[in-house]
């Protein structure tokens, strides 16, 4: 039977009414349809790194981006390459680009404070990642227990150097709040035992070459020492290079942090005593989740607070793990951090 035009129009009107009643035909699964009829835009996160030279920061970046994207957010990465001016400009650009949240690994924990405060004044949420930005009232500081890292380093050296031995120290830059916390934890333990720190310096901008120079200067000054604490594994690597040139590699205890592959290789080879491993993927994933929460709800609840110089800010603190020859199989290899064949790459087969 032939359908009249009037019936066809009536059917179309009924379909339109039905679609409207049900909230619209073909709603988006990603929530693009807002209650006010305007399309929702995706959460936008800007992330500024001090540098990506060190292995661990590449892991942080990859884990953060993967988690944020799984949660439906877009992430824009910027690299300051150790420049305060460049990082300040990146923060300002993120504000202009209307980022919801800015995550920052600061180049200088004090000199970027003004840029951070200006961003917050514009309503942008700020996460201070791994290093605490001073006097800025960030919305979250997320890192590891840095004082405990220092205590772990000191404990490993105490177990591996002679009683009343001497220690050299190459800490991270004094502009890095984390380095100060590591040094504080280290000094607390050393003071109780009585080990002597015969040489101390700070690696400006985390320049690894400073550790090489420090070993040479410490040997020239003191003649010898039994152990050296280094602010990270990159510094530890250069310290071992200098010790090797003086035929002291494996004879002087070396402490570092980060769990880098080359540090793990040195541990099984016997030239580095300990690396304090920080599960950075866990840190990055948590930070990404917090960033999305801040963008969506504006507030978060952290387990602790930390004083940034002016006020208490939320502090999410993760636990580090001291890795030595005794537990490297369990923590690093069985834990999937590095492959066995990579860790033992430089060792004779069968060892």
N, C-alpha and C positions, 0 to 999 in steps of 0.2 A: 504494500500500500504506500502511496506517495505521501511523504510528510510535508505538512504546510510550513511556510516560513515562520508563521506566528508561533507554532509549536517549538520550532528550533530555537527561536529567541527566548522563549520561556524556559526551555531546558538549560540554556547557557546562563540565564540569570540565576536559576536554582543552583547550578554548579558554583557560580561566583559567590553566592551567599554561603554555601556550605564550606568553601575554602576559607572564607573570612571567619566563619564561626570556629573553625578548627585551628585558627592561628596562621593561616596562609598556606598556599600550596607549596610543597617541596621545601620545608624549612632547612636551613644549613645546620649540619652537625657540629660546626665549629663555633656556633653562637654568633654569627655575623648579624643576625636580626636583633636589634636592641629593643627594649620595652618602649622607647619613645619613637620607634620607627627609624632611627638612625643606625647605620651600620657600625658595629663595634670594631675598633681597630685592635690589632694584636698588641700585647704588652711588648714594650721596647726597652731593651737593657743595653747600656753602654758599658764596656769593660776596658779600663785602661791599665796596662801592665807597665811596670818600671822597665822590664826587659824580658826577652824570651831566650836569652843566651843560655841560661842554665836549664838543664834537662827537665827539672821538676816543673818549671813554669809552663812548659809545653803540655805536660800532663794536666795541669790545672785548667789550662785553656780548653783543651779537648773535652774534658769531663764536664766542665761548666756549660759549654755550648751545647753538648749533646743532651744534658738534662734539661736545660732551659727550653730547647726546641721541642723535646718530648712533651713539655708542659704547655706548648703552644706559644712561646715567646720568641721574639727575634733578638739576636745578639749582634752587636757591632763591636769589633775588637780594635783597640788602638795600642800602639807600642811607643812608649816615651823614650826608649833607648838611653835611660839614665839622665834625661834632661828635665829639670824641674819646670823650665819655661814651656817645654813641649807638652808636659803633662797638664799644666795649668790651662794651656790652650785647648787641649783635648777635652777637659772638663767643661770649659766654656762652650765648645762646639756641641757637646752632647746636650747641654741645656738648650741651645738654639735649635737643635734637632728634635726637641721635645721628647727626650728619653724619659721613661717613667722612673727608672732606677739607674744609678751609676755605681758600678763596682770598681774599686780602685786598689791596686797594689802600689802604694806610694813610693815615689823616688826619694822623697824627703818628707818625713812625717810631720814636719812643722811648716815648711815653705809652701805646701799646697793647701794649708788650712783655710786661707782667705778665699781661694777659689771654691773650696767645698762649702764654706758658709754661704757664699753667694748662690751656689746651686740650691742649697736647702731653702734659702729665702724665696727662690722661684718655685718651691714646692716639689723639688726632685728629691727622691729618697736616696740615701747614700749608704753603701756597705763598704766598710774598711776591711779589705781582704788580706789576711795573714799579718799585716803590719798596721798598728794603730795610728790613725791620723790624729794628731794632737789638737786640742782646743777647738774642735769643730762640731762637736755634738752629733756625730754620725748616728744613723739609725740602727746600725749593728756593726760590731767588730767580731769577726770570726777568724779563729786561728787555732793553733795548738797551745798546749801548756808550755810556754817557752822557758819558764823558770825550771820546770821539771826536766826539760831538755838539757839545760846547763847542769843540773844535778846528775843526770845520767852520764853525761860526758865526764864529769869529775869522778864519779864512781868507777867508771871503766878505767880511767887513768890510775886511780888509787890501787886498783887490783893488779895493775900491770907494771908499775914502776916501783923501785926500791923504797923502803921506808925512809922518810926524810929526803926524798928525791927532789929534783928541781924541774919546774915546768915553764915552758914558753907559751905565750898566748897570742893568737891572731883572731880577735873578735871581729864581728861585722861592723859596719860604719856606725859612728856615734850618732848619726842622724836617723838611725833605724831603731825604733823603740823595742822591737823584738830582740835585737842584739843586746840591748841593755838588760832585758829580762833574762836572757840566756847567761850573760855575764854575772848577774846577781845570783842566780841559782848555782852557778859554778863556784863562785866565791864562797857561798854559804858552806858548801861541803868541804872545799879545800881548807877553809879556816879552821874547821873542826879537826882536821887530820894533821895539819902542820906542814903540808907540802909547800915549798917555796916557789913563787912565781918570779923567775929571774929576768924575764923579758915580757913586755906586753905592748901590743900595738893594735890599731884598728884599720881594717881594709876599706879605704875610702871607695865608695860606689861599688863595693864588693869586687874590686879588681883582684883577680886571683894572683897576679904577679907579686902582689904585696906579701903573700905568704912565702914565696920563694925568697924574697929579700929579707923577710923576718928571720928565717932560719939562718941565713948567712950572717946577719947582724947579731943574732943571739949567740951563735957559735964564736964569732969574733969577740963578743963582749964577755961571755961567761966561760968560754972554752968548751963546755959540753952541757947537755941537759938530758933529762930522762924521758920527757914526754912533751907533747905540744897539743893544745886544744885549738881547733880551727872553727871559725864561724859557720862554715858549711863544707860539703864534700868537695866543691870546686877548689876552695882554699886548701883543703887537705891534700888534694892531688898535687898542687904546686909545692906544698911543703915536703911531700914525699920525693918530688923531683930533686929538690935541693938536698935533702938527706941522702939521696942516691949518689949525687955527685961527691958527697963527702964519705961515701961508703958506710952510711949509718941507717939506710932503709932497713926496717925490720928490727933494728936495735933500739930505736926511739919509738915510744908509743905515740900513736896519732889518733885523735878523736875528731869526728866531723858529724854533720847531720844532713839528712835528706834521703838517704837510701839510694843514691845514684848508682847506676850500673858499674861505673869504673871504681866507685868506692867499695862495692861488694866484691869486685874482682880483687882489689887490694887486700880486703879482709881475708879471703881464702889464700891469697899469696903470702900473707903475713906482714904486709907493709903498713896496713892500717888496722888499728885495734877495734874501733867501734864506729858505727854510723847510727845516728838516731833516726830511725825511719818514721816518716810522717805519712800516713795514708792520705795523700793529697786528693785522690779521686773522691774519697768520702767528704773531704773538706769542700771540694768544688761542687759536688752534688748537693750538699746541704746549703751552700751559699746560693746556688741557683734556685733551690726551692724557696729559700727565704726571700730572694729577690722577687719572685713571682708573688709571694704572699704580701710583700710590702706594696707592690704595684696594685694588687687587687683590694687589699683591706686597709693598707696604710699603717698597720701596726703589727708587731710580732712580740712573742714572749721568749726571752732567752733565760737560760739557767742562772746566769750570773751577770754582774755589772762590773765595769772597770772604769777607773777615773782617768779621763783623757787630759787632765790639766786644768779643766774648768768645771766639768760635770761628769756624772756617772753615765755611761752608755751601756746598752745591752751587749753582753759578751757571751758568745758561744765558743766553748773551749773543748778541743778534742785531745785525746790521749796519744802521746808518742810511744815508740817502742825502741829500746836499745838493741841493736843487732851486732852480735859478735860471731866468732867462729862457731861458738857453741849452739846458737839458735838460728843461724842464717838459713839452714835447710828448711826449718819450720816456718819462719816468718817470711822470707824472701822467695824461696823456690816453691814450697808447698802453698804459700799464700798467693802465688801467681804474679808476684811483683816483677820478677825477671826469670827468664828461662835458665834452667840448669846449665845448658851448653854455653850460654852467654856468660854466666857467672864464672864458670870454670874454664873459660876460653883460653887463658894463658897458662893453665896448669897442665902438667904431663898427663896423658891418658891413664886412667886407673886411679887417679887421686880425687 
